[in-house]
């Protein structure tokens, strides 16, 4: 049980590091036209409200994952998100506009964070294995990442492309865990495959991501 908690915590931290970068971009774009004092308020308030909304959304997803076959559906969705991460571009940030008013900037931050952060919600819900304490820990841990470390993470991921594949592998591993956690599938496979399946899922995601990258460079 302790080992499961440690693995879940490490997965949540990794997910926050990989997926936390976009939040800093949203915050910077939405608040860049504000005076410095109001910009700082918008960053703190927008981030706090966005984290609170995410906790509520993740709690709802954790509950939904108890419904038959939704662990399987969530795992497949997260696997698709992993593939999307390895092939994503920056166009999604183009729709985030700078706001002249503090409250409009906060509203933009929260709205954009929820829309763009559903991958994070699904990933952390899967990694937490239904433990809301781990969900709350994950989002509290993500606050300093979003405010302080995200620009560094984004810069590193742009410079070192292997980090994107590492992030995709991490999400795919979590997806594999979610799929094997589906109780109704367990009669159909040998239990010895349970620990190996997430690793195979991560390897498959990276191979597919590399293949897509090569194909895009060839065209």
N, C-alpha and C positions, 0 to 999 in steps of 0.2 A: 504493500500500500504506500509506504514512504517513497519507494522507487517511482511509483506511478505519479505521485505528487511532484517529485523532482523533475521527471520528464515533462509533465504538463507545464510546470513553471518555466523550464528552459524553452519549450515550444512557444509559450505565450510571449516571452521576452524576445525570442527570435522573430516572431510574427510582428511584434510592435516595432522592432528595429527595421525590418524590411518594408513594412507597409506604412510606417509613420512619416516617411518623407513627404508624401503628397500633402499632408496636413499643413506643414510649414509653408508650402507654396501657396495653398489656399489662403492662409492667414496673411501672408505677405502681400498677395495681390489685392485682397479685399480691403486691407487697411492702409495701403501705401499713400493715399491722398489725405490722410488725417494728420493733424498736428502731432508731434511726438508724444505728448502726454496722453492724448485721446487714443493714439495708436497703441500705446502700452495697455490702456484700459481695455481696448477692443481685443487685443491678443489674449489677455488673462480671462476676461469675461467670456469671450467667444469660445476659447478652449474649454473652460469650465463647463459651460452649458452643453457644448458638443460632447464632452466626456459623459456628462449626466444622461444625455439622450442615448448615447451608445450603450451605457450600462443597462438602461431600460430595454432597448432593442435586443441586446444580447440575452437578457433574462427571458425575453419572449422567445428568442430562437432556441435557447436551452430547453425551455418547456416544450416547444414544438418538436424538438428532436426526440422526445419520448414517444411521439406518435409513430405507429408501425411504418417502417420503410423510409421514414424521413431522414434517419441517419445515412441510409444509402443515397438518397437524393442529395443530401447536404454534402456528402463526400464527393459525389460526381460533380456537383456544382463547384466545390472548392478545387477539384482537379482542373476544371476548365479555367478557373481564376488563376491557377498556377501557370497554365499555358499562356493565358492572356498577359500575365506579368512579364513573362520572358519575351513577349513580342510587342509590348506596349510602346506607344509614342507619347509625346507631350501635348498633343492637340487638345486633350480634355481640359487643360488649364486655360485655354483661350477664352472659354465662356465665363471665366471668373473676372468680373470687372471691379475696379476700384470704386469705393463708395465715399462720398463727401461727408456723410453723417455717421456718428458713432453707432447708433442703434441699427442703421441699415447695414453697416459693416459687420456688426455682430450677427445680424440675421443672415447675411450672406455666408459668413463663416460656418454657422451652425447648419444651414440648409445644404451647402456644398459638402460639408463634412459628412453629413448623414447619407447623402446621395452617393458620394465617392467612397465612403467608408464601409459599405455593406460587406465588402470582401473581408475587411478586418473583423467585423462583427461575426460573420459566419466562421472564419478561421479560429477566432478565440473561443467561440461557443463549442467548436469541435475539440479544440485542444484542452479545454477545461474539464471535459468528461462529465459535464453536468454539475460541477461544483461552483456555486455562485461566488464563494470566497475567492477562488482563483480568477474568476471573471473580473471582480472588483480590483483585485491585485493587479491584473493585467492592464487595466485602464489607468489606474493610479500610476503604475510604472511608466505608462506611455506619455504622461504629461511632460516630464522633463525632456523626453525624447522629442516630442512635438515642438516644444518651445526652444530648446537649446541645441539638440543634436541633429535635427532633421536635415538642415542644409548641408552639414558635413556628410551625412549618409547619402543624400542625393548626389553630391559632388563625387563621392567615392564610387557610387554605382554607375555614374556616367563615365568615370575614368577607368574603372575595372569591371568589365562586363561580366566576369565570372561571378561577381557578387549577385547579379540578377539571377543567374542560373542557380546559385546557392539558395536564394530566396524562393525561387520556383520549386526547387527540390524540397525545401522545408514545408511549403504549403501542400505539396503533393504527398509528403509523408503524413501530414496531419489528415489529409483526405483519405489516405489508406487506413489510418487509425479509425476514422469515422465509419468507413465501410465495414471494417471488421467488427466494429462495436454494434452493428445491426444484428440483434439477437436472432431474427428470423432467417438469416443467411447461414448461421453456424452449423445447422445439420447438413449443409451441402459441401463442406470442406473439412479437411483434416485440421484439428486444432494446432498442429505444429506449424501450419502456414500462417497463423495469426500474427506472429512476430515478424515474419519475413515479408508479408504482403505490403506493409507500408514502405519498406525499403525498395521493393520492386516497383511500387507506384512512383516513388521519387526518381528512380533510374529511368523509368519510361518517360516521365515528364521532361527530364533533361534531354533525353535522346530526341523526343519530338520537338522540343524547343530548338535544339541545334539543327535539326533537319529543316525546320521552318526558316531559320536564319540563313542557312546555306541556299535554300530555294529563293529567298527574297534577294540575296546578293547576286544570284545567277540571272535574275530577270531584269 
